[in-house]
Amino acid sequence: MLDGLNNLVGILNGPIWGVGMLVLIFGSGLFFTIRLGFFQFVHFKDMWSRIIDKSNSESGISSFASFCTTMAMRVGTGNVAGVAVALYMGGPGALFWMILAGMTNSAVCFTECTLAVLYKTKIDGQYRGGGAYCAERGLGWKAYGAFFAAFFGIGVACFMPAAATYTICDGFKNAIGIPMWISALVVALIMAVVVIGGVKRISAVASLIVPPMVTIYLIVTVIILLMNIGQLPSLLGTIVKCAFGSTEALLGGGVGIAIQQGVKRGTFSSASGMGESSPTAAAAETSHPVKQGMANAAGVWLDTVIVCTASGLMMLLTGCYNTQFGYVGTGAPELADLAASGTNGVIFVQLGCRTVLGGIAPLFIAVMLALFSFTCLISYYYEAETATLYLFQGKDKEKTRKTVIRIMQIAMPILIFIWGNIDSGLAWNLSDLALGGSTWINMLIVLALSPKAFALYKDYEEQMKAKKDPYYNPDKLSWKGVDVEMWKEINKDRIAADK
């Protein structure tokens, strides 16, 4: 039965992740980058400075907490196991396209998060927003918004956690032999404790875990880089050659496969265009939508351009990877057996890390993966909750909302336990299906509303040039569907000061 489901999902993923996806993501990223005047380079310093805003309220969390919660989703399974899969499937050239995708994806993320903040509203006293809210409030597409909320909610609650949960359990099994079901049970129980506390607890846990886990992981990568610094020039040459299809046949399958795997895993890691970033962005207490858009764009750089590159270099510099085309790495004796069995993924990173940390490396990577993937899971829950609340809006449905949320807080940990005990191929295919399908649905909304994001960016730049702390005034720039009263309340002191 599971084999049949896996085959069906694989067939569906073919067209979803085909050439059309490359055009959609790369094309949109390039278009937004050009239309926004290469903001991710022009405002590079400003983009990072927007992360550290720690002001919050009863209705929303701080930009820093929102950033950490979003990074909890981004810096996860795709940064370790996903990069390993990309190298196996597409060769070293996939890393080049992954980095490039990260740069252009930051423009996609900026646009969708800016729009999510613009069209957010309050439900039960908390800010809520995202693709479905933008569809209804910004475009008047209520039915489309409901369809997206249902598809996205099911995807992030039921399917997206599959790869993250399996990766945690697989990591501890490889490191110290803990049975998969035990790891899955522990993760499910901790998950239940965190999500019952709502967005405040979720963001608090993310803010506590994300900064140190990223820092520690990058420190280990730098150590590996320094120990293998002599190989770096030739390796960079190999990556570029493989990216354009001109190198040894066993390393890669050509430029098409390298691009597909790089963009696919870069998109999976950053979640740009999928709609994953926007619910948490909308939860932030910020004075201007562009500020949160900038913070989230910086998150894509940290996730894909920095952390994914770190994982890739860790494997490539140590020679601890295989490819599906027949290349067998020389960095560890286990690689021959892994190639014969077709095994790939997190084990490559564990072997690469072992060259520096020795026998403790598998456990170190297992712990890093557990942190990376667990923070993904709590972020997935919040995204699913926000999508679900969209489907049950209205004062007369408050009791229904509370009941549905309680059911989710119980059901999602149970599903997580199940996903920790299934085949990894099915886990990845289900996650890809959820990610790819949501991307197609969400990007139509983002593209249709993008002129609003461009106008907000122009307003932001004008205020920056005037040496003002940018804020959004709906009396000067607004559209149908914007919650004008909410924005006037957020910026009432600034608006009064400018009169």
C-alpha positions as CSV (number, residue, x, y, z in Angstrom):
1,M,0.0,0.0,0.0
2,L,2.8,2.4,1.0
3,D,4.7,1.5,-2.2
4,G,1.6,2.3,-4.3
5,L,1.1,5.7,-2.5
6,N,4.8,6.5,-3.0
7,N,4.6,5.8,-6.7
8,L,1.5,7.9,-7.1
9,V,3.0,10.8,-5.2
10,G,6.2,10.5,-7.3
11,I,4.1,10.7,-10.5
12,L,2.4,13.9,-9.2
13,N,5.7,15.5,-8.3
14,G,7.0,15.1,-11.8
15,P,5.0,17.9,-13.5
16,I,4.8,20.0,-10.2
17,W,8.6,20.2,-10.0
18,G,9.3,20.2,-13.7
19,V,10.5,23.0,-16.0
20,G,7.4,25.1,-15.1
21,M,8.6,25.3,-11.5
22,L,12.0,26.5,-12.6
23,V,10.4,29.2,-14.7
24,L,7.9,30.2,-11.9
25,I,10.5,30.5,-9.1
26,F,13.6,31.7,-11.0
27,G,11.5,33.9,-13.3
28,S,9.5,35.5,-10.5
29,G,12.7,35.9,-8.4
30,L,14.5,37.7,-11.2
31,F,11.4,39.8,-12.0
32,F,11.0,40.9,-8.4
33,T,14.7,41.5,-8.0
34,I,14.8,43.8,-11.1
35,R,11.5,45.5,-10.3
36,L,12.7,46.2,-6.7
37,G,16.0,47.6,-7.9
38,F,18.1,44.7,-6.6
39,F,17.0,45.7,-3.1
40,Q,18.7,42.6,-1.5
41,F,22.1,44.1,-2.5
42,V,21.2,47.9,-2.3
43,H,19.7,47.5,1.2
44,F,21.9,44.6,2.3
45,K,22.8,46.3,5.6
46,D,19.3,47.6,6.2
47,M,17.9,44.2,5.4
48,W,19.8,42.6,8.3
49,S,19.2,45.4,10.7
50,R,15.4,44.8,10.5
51,I,15.9,41.5,12.3
52,I,16.8,42.9,15.7
53,D,13.6,44.9,16.4
54,K,12.2,43.4,19.6
55,S,9.1,45.5,20.1
56,N,5.9,43.5,20.6
57,S,2.3,43.8,21.8
58,E,-0.6,41.7,23.1
59,S,-1.7,41.2,19.4
60,G,1.7,40.5,17.9
61,I,5.2,39.2,18.4
62,S,8.4,41.2,17.8
63,S,10.2,41.2,14.4
64,F,13.0,39.3,16.1
65,A,10.6,36.7,17.4
66,S,8.9,36.5,14.0
67,F,12.3,36.2,12.3
68,C,13.4,33.4,14.6
69,T,10.0,31.6,14.2
70,T,10.3,31.8,10.5
71,M,14.0,30.7,10.6
72,A,12.8,27.8,12.7
73,M,11.0,26.6,9.6
74,R,13.7,27.6,7.2
75,V,16.8,26.3,9.0
76,G,15.7,22.8,9.1
77,T,15.8,19.5,7.3
78,G,16.5,21.0,3.9
79,N,19.7,22.6,5.1
80,V,21.3,19.3,6.0
81,A,19.5,16.3,4.6
82,G,18.1,18.3,1.7
83,V,21.5,19.6,0.5
84,A,22.9,16.0,0.8
85,V,20.0,14.8,-1.4
86,A,20.7,17.6,-3.9
87,L,24.4,16.6,-4.2
88,Y,23.4,12.9,-4.7
89,M,20.7,13.7,-7.3
90,G,22.4,16.6,-9.1
91,G,26.1,16.6,-8.3
92,P,28.2,19.4,-7.0
93,G,26.7,21.9,-9.5
94,A,23.4,21.8,-7.7
95,L,25.1,23.8,-4.9
96,F,25.8,26.7,-7.3
97,W,22.2,26.9,-8.4
98,M,21.0,26.5,-4.8
99,I,23.0,29.6,-3.9
100,L,21.7,31.6,-6.9
101,A,18.2,30.5,-6.1
102,G,18.6,31.7,-2.6
103,M,19.6,35.2,-3.8
104,T,16.6,35.5,-6.1
105,N,14.2,33.7,-3.8
106,S,14.9,36.5,-1.2
107,A,13.0,38.8,-3.5
108,V,10.1,36.4,-3.7
109,C,10.0,36.1,0.1
110,F,10.2,39.8,0.5
111,T,7.2,40.3,-1.8
112,E,5.0,37.7,-0.2
113,C,5.8,38.7,3.4
114,T,5.3,42.4,2.7
115,L,1.9,41.6,1.3
116,A,1.0,39.3,4.2
117,V,1.8,42.1,6.7
118,L,-0.2,44.6,4.6
119,Y,-3.3,42.5,4.5
120,K,-3.1,41.0,8.0
121,T,-6.1,41.3,10.4
122,K,-7.0,40.4,13.9
123,I,-8.6,37.1,14.9
124,D,-9.3,36.5,18.6
125,G,-7.0,39.4,19.5
126,Q,-4.0,38.2,17.5
127,Y,-2.6,39.2,14.1
128,R,-3.2,36.7,11.4
129,G,-2.3,36.7,7.8
130,G,-0.9,34.8,4.8
131,G,-1.7,33.7,1.3
132,A,-5.4,33.0,1.9
133,Y,-5.9,36.3,3.6
134,C,-4.2,38.1,0.8
135,A,-6.3,36.3,-1.8
136,E,-9.6,37.3,-0.1
137,R,-8.7,40.8,1.2
138,G,-6.4,41.9,-1.6
139,L,-8.0,40.3,-4.6
140,G,-11.5,39.5,-3.6
141,W,-10.9,35.8,-4.3
142,K,-12.7,34.3,-1.3
143,A,-13.2,30.9,-2.8
144,Y,-9.6,30.7,-3.9
145,G,-8.5,31.8,-0.5
146,A,-10.5,29.0,1.1
147,F,-9.0,26.5,-1.4
148,F,-5.5,27.6,-0.6
149,A,-6.1,27.6,3.2
150,A,-7.4,24.1,3.0
151,F,-4.6,22.8,0.7
152,F,-1.9,24.6,2.6
153,G,-3.2,23.7,6.0
154,I,-3.4,20.0,5.2
155,G,0.0,20.2,3.6
156,V,1.9,21.8,6.5
157,A,0.0,19.8,9.2
158,C,0.0,16.4,7.6
159,F,2.7,16.1,4.9
160,M,5.4,18.7,5.4
161,P,6.3,17.3,8.8
162,A,7.1,13.9,7.2
163,A,10.6,14.7,6.1
164,A,11.6,16.7,9.2
165,T,10.4,14.0,11.6
166,Y,12.0,11.1,9.7
167,T,15.2,13.0,9.5
168,I,15.4,13.5,13.3
169,C,14.7,9.8,14.0
170,D,17.1,8.6,11.2
171,G,19.8,10.9,12.6
172,F,19.7,9.4,16.1
173,K,19.4,5.8,14.7
174,N,22.6,6.3,12.7
175,A,24.4,8.1,15.5
176,I,23.7,5.9,18.6
177,G,21.3,3.3,17.5
178,I,18.1,4.6,19.1
179,P,15.0,2.9,17.6
180,M,13.1,5.2,15.3
181,W,9.8,4.8,17.3
182,I,11.4,6.0,20.5
183,S,12.8,9.2,18.9
184,A,9.4,9.8,17.2
185,L,7.6,9.4,20.5
186,V,9.9,11.9,22.3
187,V,9.5,14.4,19.5
188,A,5.8,14.1,19.5
189,L,5.5,14.6,23.2
190,I,7.7,17.7,23.2
191,M,5.8,19.1,20.2
192,A,2.5,18.8,22.1
193,V,3.9,20.7,25.1
194,V,5.2,23.6,22.9
195,V,2.2,24.1,20.5
196,I,-0.4,24.1,23.3
197,G,1.2,27.4,24.5
198,G,0.2,29.1,21.2
199,V,2.2,31.6,19.1
200,K,3.9,33.3,22.2
201,R,5.4,30.0,23.4
202,I,6.3,28.9,19.8
203,S,8.1,32.1,19.1
204,A,9.8,32.0,22.6
205,V,11.1,28.5,21.9
206,A,12.3,29.5,18.4
207,S,14.1,32.6,19.8
208,L,15.8,30.5,22.3
209,I,16.9,27.7,20.0
210,V,17.6,29.2,16.6
211,P,20.4,31.7,17.2
212,P,22.8,29.3,19.1
213,M,22.0,26.3,16.8
214,V,22.9,28.2,13.7
215,T,26.0,29.7,15.3
216,I,27.4,26.3,16.5
217,Y,26.7,24.6,13.1
218,L,28.5,27.4,11.2
219,I,31.5,27.3,13.6
220,V,32.0,23.5,12.8
221,T,31.8,24.3,9.1
222,V,34.4,27.0,9.4
223,I,36.7,24.5,11.2
224,I,36.2,22.0,8.3
225,L,36.8,24.8,5.8
226,L,40.1,25.8,7.4
227,M,41.3,22.2,7.7
228,N,40.7,21.7,4.0
229,I,41.5,25.3,2.8
230,G,44.0,24.1,0.2
231,Q,41.2,22.2,-1.7
232,L,38.9,25.1,-1.9
233,P,40.0,26.7,-5.2
234,S,39.8,23.5,-7.1
235,L,36.5,22.6,-5.5
236,L,34.9,25.9,-6.4
237,G,36.0,25.3,-10.0
238,T,34.4,21.9,-9.9
239,I,31.1,23.3,-8.6
240,V,31.0,25.9,-11.4
241,K,31.9,23.4,-14.1
242,C,29.3,20.9,-12.8
243,A,26.7,23.7,-12.7
244,F,27.0,24.2,-16.4
245,G,27.4,20.5,-17.2
246,S,31.1,20.4,-18.2
247,T,32.9,17.9,-15.9
248,E,33.4,14.2,-15.3
249,A,30.2,12.3,-16.1
250,L,30.0,10.5,-12.8
251,L,29.8,13.8,-10.8
252,G,26.7,15.2,-12.4
253,G,24.0,14.5,-15.0
254,G,24.2,17.8,-16.8
255,V,23.1,21.3,-16.4
256,G,19.3,20.5,-16.4
257,I,19.5,18.1,-13.5
258,A,21.9,20.4,-11.5
259,I,19.5,23.4,-12.0
260,Q,16.4,21.4,-11.1
261,Q,17.9,19.9,-7.9
262,G,19.5,23.3,-6.9
263,V,16.3,25.3,-7.4
264,K,14.1,22.5,-5.9
265,R,16.1,22.1,-2.7
266,G,16.8,25.9,-2.5
267,T,13.1,26.5,-2.6
268,F,12.3,23.7,-0.2
269,S,14.9,25.1,2.3
270,S,13.9,28.8,2.0
271,A,10.1,28.1,1.4
272,S,10.1,31.2,-0.7
273,G,6.9,31.4,-2.7
274,M,5.2,28.6,-0.9
275,G,3.4,30.8,1.6
276,E,5.2,29.3,4.6
277,S,6.9,32.5,5.7
278,S,3.9,34.8,5.4
279,P,1.8,33.6,8.4
280,T,4.7,34.3,10.9
281,A,5.6,37.5,9.1
282,A,2.0,38.7,9.6
283,A,2.2,38.0,13.3
284,A,4.9,40.6,13.8
285,E,4.3,43.9,15.4
286,T,5.9,46.3,12.9
287,S,5.3,49.9,11.8
288,H,5.7,49.2,8.0
289,P,5.1,46.1,6.0
290,V,8.4,46.5,4.2
291,K,10.4,46.2,7.5
292,Q,9.2,42.7,8.0
293,G,9.6,41.9,4.3
294,M,13.3,42.9,4.7
295,A,13.8,40.8,7.8
296,N,12.4,37.7,6.0
297,A,14.5,38.4,2.9
298,A,17.6,38.3,5.2
299,G,16.3,35.0,6.5
300,V,16.5,33.5,3.1
301,W,20.1,34.6,2.7
302,L,21.0,33.1,6.1
303,D,19.2,29.9,5.3
304,T,20.1,29.1,1.7
305,V,23.1,31.2,0.8
306,I,24.9,30.7,4.1
307,V,23.7,27.5,6.0
308,C,23.0,25.4,2.9
309,T,26.4,26.4,1.5
310,A,28.0,25.4,4.8
311,S,26.4,21.9,4.6
312,G,27.5,21.5,0.9
313,L,31.1,22.5,1.6
314,M,31.2,20.2,4.6
315,M,30.4,17.2,2.3
316,L,32.3,18.3,-0.7
317,L,35.6,19.3,1.0
318,T,35.8,16.1,2.9
319,G,34.7,13.9,-0.1
320,C,31.9,12.5,1.9
321,Y,29.2,12.2,-0.7
322,N,28.1,10.0,-3.6
323,T,26.1,10.8,-6.7
324,Q,23.4,8.8,-8.5
325,F,25.5,8.8,-11.6
326,G,28.2,6.5,-10.2
327,Y,30.6,8.8,-8.3
328,V,31.7,7.3,-5.0
329,G,33.4,9.6,-2.5
330,T,36.7,8.8,-1.0
331,G,36.3,10.6,2.4
332,A,34.9,7.6,4.3
333,P,35.1,3.8,3.9
334,E,31.3,3.5,4.3
335,L,30.6,5.4,1.1
336,A,31.1,2.3,-1.1
337,D,28.4,0.4,0.8
338,L,26.1,3.4,0.8
339,A,26.5,3.7,-3.0
340,A,25.7,0.0,-3.5
341,S,22.6,0.3,-1.4
342,G,21.5,3.7,-2.8
343,T,21.5,5.3,0.6
344,N,22.0,9.0,0.8
345,G,21.0,12.0,2.9
346,V,22.0,13.0,6.4
347,I,24.6,10.2,6.6
348,F,26.8,12.2,4.2
349,V,26.9,15.2,6.5
350,Q,27.6,13.0,9.5
351,L,30.6,11.3,7.8
352,G,32.0,14.7,6.7
353,C,31.7,16.1,10.2
354,R,33.4,13.0,11.5
355,T,36.6,13.9,9.7
356,V,37.0,16.8,12.2
357,L,35.1,15.8,15.3
358,G,35.8,12.1,15.2
359,G,33.4,9.6,16.8
360,I,31.2,12.2,18.3
361,A,30.3,13.7,14.9
362,P,27.3,11.5,14.2
363,L,25.8,12.4,17.5
364,F,26.6,16.1,17.0
365,I,24.8,16.1,13.6
366,A,21.9,14.1,15.0
367,V,21.5,16.8,17.7
368,M,21.8,19.6,15.2
369,L,19.3,17.9,13.0
370,A,16.9,17.4,15.9
371,L,17.0,21.1,16.7
372,F,16.8,22.1,13.1
373,S,13.9,19.8,12.3
374,F,12.0,20.3,15.6
375,T,11.9,24.0,15.1
376,C,10.6,23.3,11.6
377,L,7.8,21.3,13.2
378,I,6.6,23.9,15.6
379,S,6.6,26.5,12.8
380,Y,4.6,24.1,10.6
381,Y,2.0,23.9,13.4
382,Y,1.6,27.7,13.6
383,E,1.2,27.9,9.8
384,A,-1.4,25.2,9.9
385,E,-3.2,26.9,12.7
386,T,-3.3,30.2,10.9
387,A,-4.7,28.6,7.7
388,T,-7.3,26.8,9.8
389,L,-8.4,30.0,11.5
390,Y,-9.0,31.5,8.1
391,L,-11.6,28.8,7.3
392,F,-13.4,29.5,10.6
393,Q,-13.5,33.3,10.6
394,G,-16.3,35.3,12.2
395,K,-17.4,36.1,15.8
396,D,-20.0,33.3,15.7
397,K,-17.4,30.7,15.1
398,E,-15.1,31.5,18.1
399,K,-16.1,28.3,19.9
400,T,-15.5,26.2,16.8
401,R,-12.1,27.8,16.3
402,K,-11.0,26.8,19.8
403,T,-12.3,23.2,19.4
404,V,-10.5,22.8,16.0
405,I,-7.3,24.2,17.4
406,R,-7.4,21.8,20.3
407,I,-7.9,18.9,18.0
408,M,-4.9,20.0,15.9
409,Q,-2.7,20.3,19.0
410,I,-3.4,16.6,19.7
411,A,-3.6,15.2,16.2
412,M,-0.4,16.8,14.8
413,P,1.9,15.2,17.4
414,I,0.2,11.8,16.7
415,L,0.9,12.3,13.0
416,I,4.5,13.2,13.8
417,F,4.9,10.0,15.6
418,I,3.7,8.1,12.6
419,W,6.0,9.9,10.2
420,G,9.0,8.9,12.3
421,N,8.4,5.3,11.4
422,I,7.9,5.3,7.6
423,D,10.2,5.0,4.5
424,S,12.2,8.1,3.9
425,G,11.4,8.1,0.2
426,L,7.7,8.5,0.9
427,A,8.4,11.1,3.5
428,W,10.4,13.3,1.1
429,N,7.9,12.8,-1.8
430,L,5.0,13.8,0.4
431,S,6.8,16.9,1.6
432,D,7.7,17.8,-2.0
433,L,4.1,17.4,-3.1
434,A,2.9,19.7,-0.3
435,L,5.6,22.3,-1.0
436,G,5.3,22.2,-4.8
437,G,1.5,22.3,-4.8
438,S,1.3,25.2,-2.4
439,T,3.9,27.1,-4.3
440,W,1.9,27.0,-7.5
441,I,-1.3,28.1,-5.7
442,N,0.4,30.8,-3.7
443,M,2.5,32.4,-6.4
444,L,-0.5,33.3,-8.4
445,I,-1.6,35.5,-5.4
446,V,1.8,37.0,-5.0
447,L,2.2,37.9,-8.6
448,A,-1.2,39.4,-8.9
449,L,-0.6,41.6,-5.8
450,S,3.0,42.4,-6.4
451,P,2.4,46.0,-7.6
452,K,1.2,46.7,-4.0
453,A,4.5,45.5,-2.7
454,F,6.4,47.6,-5.2
455,A,4.4,50.7,-4.1
456,L,5.1,50.0,-0.4
457,Y,8.8,49.6,-1.2
458,K,8.8,53.0,-3.0
459,D,7.1,54.5,0.1
460,Y,9.6,52.9,2.4
461,E,12.6,54.2,0.3
462,E,11.1,57.7,0.2
463,Q,10.9,57.8,4.0
464,M,14.4,56.4,4.4
465,K,15.8,59.1,2.1
466,A,14.0,61.7,4.2
467,K,15.9,60.3,7.3
468,K,12.6,59.1,8.8
469,D,11.9,55.8,10.6
470,P,9.4,54.4,8.0
471,Y,5.9,53.7,9.0
472,Y,2.7,52.8,7.1
473,N,0.0,55.4,7.0
474,P,-3.2,54.0,5.3
475,D,-4.5,57.6,4.8
476,K,-1.6,58.2,2.3
477,L,-1.4,54.7,0.7
478,S,-4.1,52.1,0.9
479,W,-6.1,49.7,-1.1
480,K,-9.4,47.8,-0.7
481,G,-9.1,45.0,1.8
482,V,-6.5,46.7,4.0
483,D,-7.6,46.8,7.7
484,V,-7.3,50.6,7.9
485,E,-8.4,50.9,11.5
486,M,-5.9,48.3,12.6
487,W,-3.0,50.1,10.9
488,K,-4.1,53.4,12.3
489,E,-4.1,51.9,15.8
490,I,-0.6,50.4,15.2
491,N,0.9,53.7,14.1
492,K,-1.4,56.2,15.9
493,D,1.5,58.0,17.6
494,R,3.5,58.4,14.4
495,I,0.5,59.6,12.4
496,A,-0.4,62.1,15.1
497,A,3.2,63.4,15.2
498,D,3.2,64.0,11.5
499,K,0.0,66.1,11.5
